[in-house]
Amino acid sequence: TKMFVRVFVALCALICTVQGVYYLDPHKVVLVDHTPKSSGLSNFLFRGNEPKIQQNGVDVFALDLLREYMYNSSVVAGAPLPDNYYLFVLKLIYFEDKGELPDILLEQNFFANHTNLGVFGTNVTFGDIAPPSDFPMAERLKLAKSLSEWQHDNLPVRIPWLRSVLYGKYDMPLVIYFHCECGCDRTGEIAASYALKYLNMTYSEAVAWDDKIAERQILWNHRWAFWWYCYYLTEVEGFTNLACA
């Protein structure tokens, strides 16, 4: 059946992605948003991939290189990072399996030993197993309106939460760095969803942005998730410029 095929594709996507080995890539480290000077805040939101490098054959957290790549991206965007800031690293995970657990522990242990530099957290991010196009329009819109009731990643809640963290008031500037392993699929889902709601991107523009950074098409389950979110924004929040269809 069509649903079986969707589930099979999604599971294959999870397995294939988790088995990859990734190191910090400057192309993947991109400034997504920042607070304007008029807000009185100086916080930044970046997307990227696994922030690790190898030193003498051992994987280590790539703090200095991450700071360098984020600074370079911020300069290109015309919003240079300050010298001092607190780092919030948010890793988007599937589950704690043999493939991802070492990287989770790498980041977790780094910040446990360097609490003055930042904090580490995780969010489980699966995507969706079926696209909106699988459903007749009436049912599609009904499902979109109830997205928070059934979508695992709950983008209607998660994306405004991310925005609220960006616009929070802290003792020093905050830099949020959200990532997965590749910086392509789970990261692409969250970045594209944020762009739909806050960066005035259409659905097709968000897809193109993700694919350009990933240098390939992002996995369908994650594209489907922000496609559903596109319909949610249109039907529930009244967005008129997203061109979801």
C-alpha positions as CSV (number, residue, x, y, z in Angstrom):
1,T,0.0,0.0,0.0
2,K,1.0,3.6,-0.4
3,M,1.3,4.1,3.4
4,F,3.6,1.1,3.7
5,V,5.8,2.5,1.0
6,R,5.9,5.9,2.9
7,V,6.9,4.2,6.1
8,F,9.6,2.1,4.3
9,V,11.1,5.2,2.7
10,A,11.1,7.1,6.0
11,L,12.8,4.2,7.9
12,C,15.4,3.8,5.1
13,A,16.1,7.5,5.3
14,L,16.7,7.3,9.1
15,I,19.0,4.3,8.8
16,C,21.0,5.8,5.9
17,T,21.5,9.1,7.5
18,V,22.5,7.9,11.0
19,Q,25.1,5.6,9.4
20,G,27.0,8.5,7.9
21,V,30.1,10.1,9.5
22,Y,30.3,13.9,9.4
23,Y,32.7,16.5,10.4
24,L,32.2,20.2,10.7
25,D,31.7,21.7,7.3
26,P,31.9,25.5,6.7
27,H,29.4,25.3,3.9
28,K,26.8,24.0,6.3
29,V,27.3,26.7,8.9
30,V,24.9,29.4,8.0
31,L,23.4,32.4,9.9
32,V,19.6,31.9,9.8
33,D,18.5,35.0,11.8
34,H,19.6,37.5,14.4
35,T,17.9,40.1,16.6
36,P,17.9,43.6,15.2
37,K,19.8,46.4,16.9
38,S,16.5,48.1,17.6
39,S,15.5,45.2,19.9
40,G,18.4,46.0,22.3
41,L,19.5,42.4,22.0
42,S,22.4,40.8,20.3
43,N,21.4,37.1,19.8
44,F,22.1,34.9,16.8
45,L,20.6,31.7,15.2
46,F,22.7,29.4,13.1
47,R,22.2,26.1,11.3
48,G,25.0,23.6,10.7
49,N,26.2,20.1,10.9
50,E,28.0,18.0,13.5
51,P,30.5,20.3,15.2
52,K,33.4,17.9,15.6
53,I,36.9,17.4,14.0
54,Q,39.5,14.7,14.4
55,Q,42.7,15.4,16.3
56,N,45.3,12.6,16.3
57,G,42.7,10.2,15.2
58,V,40.3,11.2,18.0
59,D,37.0,13.0,17.5
60,V,36.8,16.2,19.5
61,F,34.3,19.1,19.8
62,A,35.4,21.8,17.3
63,L,34.7,24.9,19.4
64,D,37.3,27.2,17.8
65,L,36.5,26.1,14.3
66,L,32.8,26.4,14.9
67,R,33.3,30.0,16.3
68,E,35.3,30.8,13.2
69,Y,32.8,29.5,10.7
70,M,29.9,31.2,12.5
71,Y,31.8,34.5,12.5
72,N,32.5,34.2,8.8
73,S,28.9,33.5,8.0
74,S,27.7,36.4,10.2
75,V,30.1,38.8,8.4
76,V,28.8,37.7,5.0
77,A,25.3,38.4,6.3
78,G,26.3,41.9,7.5
79,A,25.8,41.1,11.2
80,P,29.2,40.2,12.7
81,L,29.2,38.1,15.9
82,P,30.4,39.8,19.0
83,D,33.7,38.5,20.6
84,N,32.0,37.1,23.7
85,Y,28.7,35.1,23.8
86,Y,27.0,32.1,25.4
87,L,26.5,29.2,23.1
88,F,23.4,27.0,23.0
89,V,24.0,23.9,20.9
90,L,20.9,22.1,20.0
91,K,21.3,18.7,18.4
92,L,18.4,17.2,16.4
93,I,18.4,13.5,16.9
94,Y,16.5,10.4,15.7
95,F,17.2,8.1,18.7
96,E,20.2,7.1,20.8
97,D,21.6,4.4,18.6
98,K,25.2,3.2,18.0
99,G,25.5,5.7,15.1
100,E,24.6,8.9,16.9
101,L,25.3,8.2,20.6
102,P,29.0,8.9,20.4
103,D,28.4,12.4,19.0
104,I,25.7,13.1,21.5
105,L,28.0,12.2,24.3
106,L,30.9,14.2,22.8
107,E,28.9,17.4,22.9
108,Q,27.2,16.6,26.2
109,N,30.5,15.9,27.9
110,F,32.2,19.0,26.4
111,F,29.6,21.4,27.8
112,A,29.4,19.5,31.1
113,N,33.1,20.3,31.5
114,H,32.8,23.9,30.1
115,T,29.6,25.3,31.6
116,N,31.0,28.8,31.3
117,L,31.0,28.5,27.5
118,G,27.5,27.2,26.8
119,V,24.9,24.5,27.2
120,F,23.8,21.5,25.2
121,G,20.4,20.1,24.4
122,T,18.6,17.6,22.1
123,N,15.4,17.5,20.2
124,V,14.0,14.3,18.6
125,T,13.1,15.2,15.0
126,F,11.6,12.5,12.7
127,G,9.8,14.3,10.0
128,D,6.5,12.9,8.6
129,I,5.7,9.7,6.8
130,A,3.2,11.1,4.3
131,P,3.1,14.3,2.3
132,P,0.1,16.6,2.0
133,S,-0.3,15.7,-1.6
134,D,-1.4,12.2,-0.6
135,F,-4.7,13.6,0.7
136,P,-7.7,15.3,-1.1
137,M,-7.6,19.0,-0.4
138,A,-10.5,19.0,2.1
139,E,-8.8,16.3,4.2
140,R,-5.4,17.9,3.7
141,L,-6.6,21.2,5.1
142,K,-8.4,19.5,8.0
143,L,-5.2,17.7,8.9
144,A,-3.1,20.9,8.6
145,K,-5.4,22.7,11.0
146,S,-4.9,19.9,13.6
147,L,-1.1,19.6,13.0
148,S,-0.2,20.0,16.7
149,E,-2.5,17.1,17.6
150,W,-0.7,14.5,15.4
151,Q,2.7,15.7,14.1
152,H,5.5,14.2,16.2
153,D,7.9,17.1,15.6
154,N,5.0,19.6,16.5
155,L,6.4,22.4,14.4
156,P,3.6,24.8,15.4
157,V,5.0,24.7,18.9
158,R,8.7,24.1,18.3
159,I,9.3,26.9,15.8
160,P,7.8,29.7,17.9
161,W,9.7,28.3,20.9
162,L,13.0,28.6,18.9
163,R,12.1,32.2,18.1
164,S,11.4,33.0,21.8
165,V,14.8,31.6,22.7
166,L,16.4,33.9,20.1
167,Y,14.6,36.9,21.4
168,G,15.2,36.2,25.1
169,K,17.0,38.5,27.4
170,Y,20.2,37.1,28.9
171,D,23.3,38.3,30.8
172,M,25.4,38.2,27.6
173,P,24.7,37.6,23.8
174,L,23.3,34.2,23.0
175,V,24.3,32.2,19.9
176,I,22.0,29.2,19.1
177,Y,23.5,26.5,16.9
178,F,21.1,23.8,15.8
179,H,22.3,20.9,13.9
180,C,22.0,17.2,13.1
181,E,24.8,15.0,11.7
182,C,24.8,16.1,8.0
183,G,23.3,19.5,8.6
184,C,20.9,18.6,5.8
185,D,17.7,16.8,6.7
186,R,16.6,17.3,10.3
187,T,18.4,20.6,10.3
188,G,16.7,21.5,7.0
189,E,13.3,20.7,8.4
190,I,13.7,23.1,11.3
191,A,15.5,25.8,9.3
192,A,12.9,25.7,6.5
193,S,10.0,25.8,8.9
194,Y,11.6,28.9,10.6
195,A,12.1,30.5,7.2
196,L,8.5,30.0,6.3
197,K,7.2,31.7,9.4
198,Y,9.8,34.4,10.1
199,L,12.0,35.0,7.0
200,N,9.3,35.5,4.3
201,M,10.3,32.5,2.3
202,T,7.8,30.6,0.1
203,Y,7.7,26.8,0.3
204,S,9.6,26.4,-2.9
205,E,12.3,29.0,-1.8
206,A,12.7,27.1,1.5
207,V,13.1,23.8,-0.4
208,A,15.7,25.4,-2.7
209,W,17.6,26.9,0.3
210,D,17.8,23.5,2.0
211,D,18.8,21.6,-1.1
212,K,21.5,24.2,-1.9
213,I,23.1,23.8,1.6
214,A,22.8,20.0,1.6
215,E,24.1,19.9,-2.0
216,R,21.3,17.3,-2.7
217,Q,17.6,16.9,-2.1
218,I,16.9,16.7,1.6
219,L,15.1,13.5,2.7
220,W,11.5,13.4,1.9
221,N,10.2,12.8,5.4
222,H,11.7,16.1,6.6
223,R,10.5,18.0,3.5
224,W,7.0,16.6,4.1
225,A,7.1,17.9,7.7
226,F,7.7,21.5,6.8
227,W,5.3,21.1,3.8
228,W,2.6,20.3,6.4
229,Y,3.7,23.2,8.4
230,C,3.3,25.4,5.4
231,Y,-0.3,24.4,5.1
232,Y,-0.7,25.0,8.9
233,L,0.6,28.5,8.6
234,T,-1.8,29.2,5.8
235,E,-4.9,27.7,7.3
236,V,-4.4,28.6,11.0
237,E,-2.2,31.6,11.1
238,G,-3.4,33.3,7.9
239,F,-0.2,33.4,5.9
240,T,-1.0,34.2,2.2
241,N,2.4,34.3,0.6
242,L,3.8,30.7,1.1
243,A,2.5,29.0,-2.1
244,C,2.3,25.6,-0.4
245,A,0.4,23.9,-3.2
